[in-house]
Amino acid sequence: MTAFEVKAAQLRRIERGDEEYGKGSRQSQTIRFYLDEMLDDVIARAATRSDRLPGSPVTLLISLCGFSPQTTVIAYELLQPERLVVVSSATAPESIDVIADHVVGKRGMRYSHFRHSPCNPTDPLDIYKIVKAELDKLQAEDGQRPTAIIDITGGRKVMSAAAALAAWQLELGLCYVDSDFDPVARRPIPGSDRLLILDNPTALFGEQEMAAAWQTFASGAFEAARRRYNELSDILAEPTGARFMRALSELYRAWCDLDLPALPSGIEAVELALRHARHEISSETAGRVEDQLAFLRRLPDGDRTNLLVCFFVLGQHYREVGRHDFAALLFYRAIEGCLSGRLESLASGFSCDRPDYTLLTADVPGLQARYAAIMHDLGRRVPATTLPPVIGLISAAILLTAQDDPLVSKGGLAGKKALSHLNEIVRARNKSVLAHGDETVGLDKSTVLEAKARSILRAYWKVQRVDGDIDVLCQRLRFVRTNL
């Protein structure tokens, strides 16, 4: 037998009452022998069996204690904290005395660095308050957050559960002294101990953290969501979902910013993440994202039709997240793009930036007269022989009306009342802080602009004979809003 095995056998005799070790009860003699004769060997063995011991000094160890003080002593010896707080129920005073004698009497801890806090073992809030008070006290003294670990080995099960919740809530370290169990002696086998540093399950499995990151994502704060998902990708046991959402957040960020150069790499990252995350996301989400990737691949090509759809979809997104000035600007761009695009499609080489009206019609004077008449009906004064040198949104709508273009009737722009209404909502956008004014656009005006942009986009789709259903396309391109 080894020397340690000889001591273990002697320990069993003391436990049974076959041998004495000083005065006191069998339990007190057993504990005293264990600490006096076996502890150094126990700690040496535990150090070799324990993984992931903290690499930096531990400021505070908060240890739960019941009738047996040994686990607190083992945790203390392995962690060597600067301070120790023992939390126990009122039924464990002898254990507190033993721990105090060891850490203060034998190991030389300062009296002021050892504390005992009794608690109600069935009240989780009581333990939380104790832990929080100790942290606040140390932070007030040192001016910085202490490195703290909670040892949940001792005490009642309810105490351990409450302490674990406190550790996870306060983002503290968590440890547990694990041992092989002797079913005959009904106690841990000496020398089989090891210290386990436990991961925070809220981070390890991530339901709460993923839910919080999702709320950030759903609010449209895609860059903040990307940073949070990036952090979760490094700590979750199953990071596939976080990695997919990280890639999607970055892609949506580039899309919202119309950062066209960043789209190719973003598309590639989402494609890769989607392949790995198929089992974690719904088929509806996967299909929607695939449709979005196909659309975004075409966007940097500069095709006007894709850009108009992009403006409208982004306008919907900004309206949904309450950023109505941005929404108004994008709906305006969609309307303007449809009207100017239709005009430019009527004659090869015709440009709204530098219009050559002879390309648009052989009867320029007739177009001038019709244009002036419509302007007069809208209450605007222009010289009878003047056509706009640069064509803006209202000018494009009037020119299409003067040409009796089918987009006017299909887009709900026919007649003085319809054009006046378009003029009103355009004026609201022009007064916005993002345009030429100092007013803000509210929900009502952005909703009206959305409806007008939708009707004109539908009309453009029909008269330009673009393939596919524009309403279905816009619905598929709307950002993912339901959780995976």
ROLUM-854257 format. One line per 3 residues: number of its first residue (from 1); their letters; for each residue x negated, y, z negated of C-alpha. Coordinates in steps of 0.02 Angstrom, whole numbers. Example, Ala and Ser with C-alpha at 12.3 -4.5 7.8 and 13.67 -1.06 7.14 Angstrom:
BEGIN
1) as) -615 -225 -390; -684 -53 -357
! end
This chain:
BEGIN
1) mta) 0 0 0; -56 177 36; -74 303 -104
4) fev) 86 388 -44; 181 223 -44; 122 191 -223
7) kaa) 192 361 -275; 355 326 -183; 374 163 -278
10) qlr) 341 255 -443; 473 383 -394; 602 245 -372
13) rie) 561 175 -545; 586 347 -624; 752 365 -532
16) rgd) 810 197 -602; 753 236 -779; 619 99 -777
19) eey) 483 228 -807; 476 400 -884; 391 558 -824
22) gkg) 396 681 -968; 556 736 -1053; 729 774 -987
25) srq) 860 683 -884; 814 554 -755; 857 679 -619
28) sqt) 744 815 -691; 601 690 -716; 622 629 -536
31) irf) 618 806 -465; 467 853 -572; 370 699 -517
34) yld) 415 732 -335; 353 912 -343; 199 875 -448
37) eml) 136 716 -367; 211 700 -193; 251 872 -123
40) ddv) 82 908 -43; 87 744 53; 271 771 99
43) iar) 232 944 170; 80 881 267; 186 743 345
46) aat) 331 862 380; 216 986 466; 161 853 591
49) rsd) 341 796 620; 417 969 641; 433 1052 810
52) rlp) 446 1236 853; 389 1308 687; 395 1499 698
55) gsp) 238 1573 773; 257 1738 682; 269 1770 493
58) vtl) 441 1751 416; 494 1901 313; 645 1822 229
61) lis) 706 1645 200; 886 1629 142; 910 1451 80
64) lcg) 1069 1364 25; 1047 1259 -130; 1151 1127 -218
67) fsp) 1104 1002 -353; 941 958 -266; 807 1094 -249
70) qtt) 688 990 -142; 750 1046 29; 732 1229 -17
73) via) 555 1197 -77; 512 1102 84; 582 1242 193
76) yel) 486 1370 90; 321 1275 103; 337 1251 291
79) lqp) 392 1429 331; 291 1523 198; 410 1672 193
82) erl) 365 1835 111; 532 1837 19; 656 1703 -35
85) vvv) 840 1718 -74; 925 1562 -141; 1113 1556 -118
88) ssa) 1206 1430 -225; 1370 1395 -311; 1383 1423 -498
91) tap) 1358 1237 -529; 1172 1229 -484; 1076 1332 -616
94) esi) 944 1197 -647; 898 1192 -463; 874 1380 -464
97) dvi) 755 1366 -612; 653 1231 -525; 638 1332 -365
100) adh) 590 1490 -459; 458 1396 -561; 383 1328 -400
103) vvg) 380 1481 -286; 343 1610 -421; 252 1507 -553
106) krg) 149 1392 -443; 139 1483 -274; 124 1658 -341
109) mry) 270 1743 -253; 305 1914 -328; 452 1914 -447
112) shf) 536 2054 -350; 528 1949 -191; 629 1805 -263
115) rhs) 815 1823 -285; 960 1711 -328; 1134 1752 -265
118) pcn) 1281 1648 -328; 1426 1634 -207; 1599 1564 -189
121) ptd) 1559 1406 -89; 1731 1402 -6; 1731 1585 50
124) pld) 1638 1608 215; 1649 1797 200; 1557 1792 32
127) iyk) 1404 1710 109; 1408 1830 256; 1410 1979 137
130) ivk) 1260 1910 41; 1158 1884 200; 1207 2052 273
133) ael) 1165 2144 110; 992 2065 104; 955 2113 284
136) dkl) 1016 2291 259; 912 2308 102; 752 2252 187
139) qae) 785 2358 340; 811 2510 230; 647 2476 140
142) dgq) 539 2439 292; 630 2537 426; 638 2388 542
145) rpt) 739 2230 561; 660 2087 461; 618 1917 533
148) aii) 742 1810 439; 790 1626 442; 937 1542 355
151) dit) 909 1365 290; 1077 1275 291; 1017 1107 221
154) ggr) 1075 1122 40; 1240 1170 -37; 1413 1112 8
157) kvm) 1467 1080 187; 1580 1232 187; 1432 1338 131
160) saa) 1324 1271 271; 1458 1304 401; 1484 1481 337
163) aal) 1298 1516 332; 1278 1452 509; 1415 1568 568
166) aaw) 1332 1713 478; 1165 1671 562; 1243 1664 734
169) qle) 1343 1823 705; 1191 1919 642; 1074 1840 770
172) lgl) 960 1762 639; 854 1606 646; 927 1445 581
175) cyv) 839 1293 511; 880 1124 434; 773 999 340
178) dsd) 810 831 420; 760 664 340; 788 479 357
181) fdp) 917 421 229; 895 280 103; 1069 200 86
184) var) 1021 107 -73; 947 253 -169; 1072 368 -81
187) rpi) 942 502 -49; 820 555 88; 665 448 104
190) pgs) 513 548 44; 390 582 183; 519 566 321
193) drl) 561 752 318; 545 873 462; 603 1052 487
196) lil) 720 1084 633; 734 1259 705; 911 1263 773
199) dnp) 964 1356 929; 1111 1473 918; 1254 1373 997
202) tal) 1338 1534 1056; 1182 1562 1161; 1145 1380 1197
205) fge) 1316 1341 1268; 1359 1522 1302; 1550 1527 1304
208) qem) 1561 1689 1207; 1411 1770 1292; 1472 1716 1463
211) aaa) 1644 1786 1423; 1567 1952 1372; 1461 1957 1530
214) wqt) 1616 1918 1631; 1706 2069 1557; 1561 2178 1612
217) fas) 1567 2101 1786; 1756 2121 1800; 1742 2305 1752
220) gaf) 1635 2335 1906; 1474 2367 1810; 1380 2246 1922
223) eaa) 1203 2300 1880; 1236 2283 1693; 1318 2114 1725
226) rrr) 1168 2058 1828; 1049 2101 1685; 1155 2006 1558
229) yne) 1176 1853 1670; 988 1858 1700; 959 1846 1512
232) lsd) 1084 1704 1495; 1001 1610 1638; 844 1596 1531
235) ila) 926 1534 1370; 1078 1428 1414; 1065 1240 1412
238) ept) 1167 1237 1573; 1120 1398 1663; 1196 1357 1834
241) gar) 1351 1465 1811; 1250 1611 1743; 1130 1600 1890
244) fmr) 1273 1602 2014; 1352 1753 1929; 1182 1839 1924
247) als) 1165 1821 2112; 1345 1872 2143; 1326 2025 2031
250) ely) 1175 2083 2129; 1262 2054 2296; 1416 2151 2239
253) raw) 1303 2290 2175; 1221 2306 2346; 1390 2297 2431
256) cdl) 1466 2433 2321; 1316 2545 2349; 1320 2509 2537
259) dlp) 1139 2459 2515; 1132 2372 2684; 945 2329 2679
262) alp) 973 2230 2517; 1116 2126 2587; 1016 1988 2676
265) sgi) 918 1938 2521; 1075 1951 2415; 1170 1839 2534
268) eav) 1030 1710 2531; 1025 1711 2340; 1213 1685 2326
271) ela) 1210 1544 2455; 1076 1453 2356; 1163 1479 2189
274) lrh) 1330 1426 2262; 1259 1259 2319; 1203 1220 2141
277) arh) 1361 1287 2058; 1493 1196 2159; 1544 1088 2011
280) eis) 1565 1239 1896; 1673 1354 2001; 1845 1333 2076
283) set) 1869 1292 2259; 1966 1455 2279; 1818 1557 2212
286) agr) 1694 1460 2318; 1799 1484 2475; 1822 1670 2443
289) ved) 1636 1696 2415; 1595 1600 2575; 1714 1714 2673
292) qla) 1630 1866 2596; 1457 1803 2644; 1512 1775 2824
295) flr) 1580 1953 2831; 1427 2032 2749; 1310 1947 2872
298) rlp) 1395 2048 3009; 1398 2213 2915; 1218 2272 2945
301) dgd) 1244 2254 3133; 1333 2423 3135; 1496 2359 3208
304) rtn) 1628 2495 3178; 1770 2372 3143; 1675 2284 3004
307) llv) 1625 2450 2927; 1806 2510 2925; 1860 2352 2835
310) cff) 1715 2375 2714; 1769 2553 2672; 1947 2496 2638
313) vlg) 1898 2347 2529; 1775 2451 2428; 1909 2584 2407
316) qhy) 2024 2452 2333; 1887 2396 2215; 1852 2572 2151
319) rev) 2037 2607 2129; 2059 2448 2028; 1918 2494 1909
322) grh) 1985 2671 1888; 1856 2766 1991; 1984 2858 2096
325) dfa) 1870 2991 2170; 1760 2856 2246; 1916 2763 2304
328) all) 1984 2920 2388; 1820 2951 2478; 1816 2773 2546
331) fyr) 1999 2771 2599; 1968 2937 2687; 1820 2860 2779
334) aie) 1928 2712 2832; 2064 2826 2900; 1940 2941 2987
337) gcl) 1846 2794 3061; 2005 2717 3132; 2062 2879 3213
340) sgr) 1893 2930 3283; 1856 2752 3337; 2019 2743 3432
343) les) 1981 2907 3520; 1807 2851 3570; 1874 2687 3637
346) las) 1987 2779 3759; 1843 2837 3870; 1669 2770 3894
349) gfs) 1539 2891 3826; 1663 2998 3731; 1596 3050 3559
352) cdr) 1687 3137 3417; 1525 3222 3366; 1501 3303 3537
355) pdy) 1666 3282 3629; 1670 3299 3818; 1857 3313 3846
358) tll) 1840 3286 4032; 1799 3106 3990; 1960 3091 3891
361) tad) 2080 3167 4020; 2084 3247 4191; 2205 3377 4124
364) vpg) 2102 3466 3991; 2211 3623 3994; 2366 3518 3965
367) lqa) 2279 3432 3818; 2231 3603 3750; 2411 3663 3759
370) rya) 2481 3508 3673; 2346 3516 3540; 2383 3700 3505
373) aim) 2570 3667 3494; 2547 3529 3365; 2430 3637 3265
376) hdl) 2560 3777 3269; 2694 3657 3205; 2579 3613 3060
379) grr) 2560 3797 3018; 2383 3811 3082; 2329 3951 3197
382) vpa) 2204 3915 3337; 2169 3997 3505; 2278 3918 3638
385) ttl) 2127 3871 3743; 2023 3794 3603; 1989 3611 3572
388) ppv) 1883 3562 3421; 1694 3558 3454; 1678 3421 3322
391) igl) 1823 3304 3290; 1868 3269 3109; 2008 3166 3034
394) isa) 2154 3285 3062; 2088 3339 3232; 2079 3156 3285
397) ail) 2257 3124 3227; 2320 3276 3324; 2224 3230 3482
400) lta) 2294 3052 3476; 2468 3126 3453; 2439 3242 3600
403) qdd) 2386 3091 3703; 2540 2995 3644; 2427 2853 3590
406) plv) 2515 2697 3521; 2410 2703 3361; 2510 2857 3310
409) skg) 2678 2769 3305; 2610 2603 3240; 2511 2692 3102
412) gla) 2656 2798 3039; 2586 2962 3104; 2721 3010 3229
415) gkk) 2808 3176 3203; 2777 3337 3111; 2824 3266 2941
418) als) 2703 3119 2954; 2559 3229 3010; 2598 3355 2872
421) hln) 2593 3215 2744; 2425 3156 2812; 2362 3335 2802
424) eiv) 2417 3346 2620; 2329 3189 2562; 2173 3236 2658
427) rar) 2175 3405 2571; 2183 3315 2403; 2027 3218 2449
430) nks) 1938 3375 2511; 1967 3460 2343; 1885 3314 2253
433) vla) 1723 3335 2158; 1646 3210 2280; 1695 3316 2430
436) hgd) 1712 3506 2434; 1802 3549 2272; 1802 3532 2084
439) etv) 1961 3431 2056; 1975 3248 2013; 2081 3121 2106
442) gld) 2204 3026 1999; 2288 2857 2016; 2439 2926 2109
445) kst) 2338 3010 2247; 2217 2865 2268; 2366 2746 2283
448) vle) 2445 2855 2419; 2278 2862 2511; 2264 2673 2500
451) aka) 2437 2649 2575; 2399 2769 2717; 2230 2688 2751
454) rsi) 2311 2516 2755; 2446 2566 2880; 2321 2652 2996
457) lra) 2198 2507 2983; 2337 2385 3031; 2382 2496 3180
460) ywk) 2200 2507 3234; 2188 2317 3225; 2338 2298 3340
463) vqr) 2297 2430 3471; 2115 2378 3479; 2171 2196 3489
466) vdg) 2049 2138 3356; 2060 1951 3321; 2131 1890 3156
469) did) 2251 1954 3024; 2182 2112 2943; 2286 2089 2785
472) vlc) 2220 1912 2759; 2042 1970 2792; 2053 2113 2666
475) qrl) 2129 1997 2536; 1988 1870 2558; 1858 2008 2544
478) rfv) 1922 2079 2381; 1799 2051 2242; 1817 1898 2130
481) rtn) 1928 1949 1985; 1976 1784 1900; 1848 1693 1794
484) l) 1758 1545 1872
! end
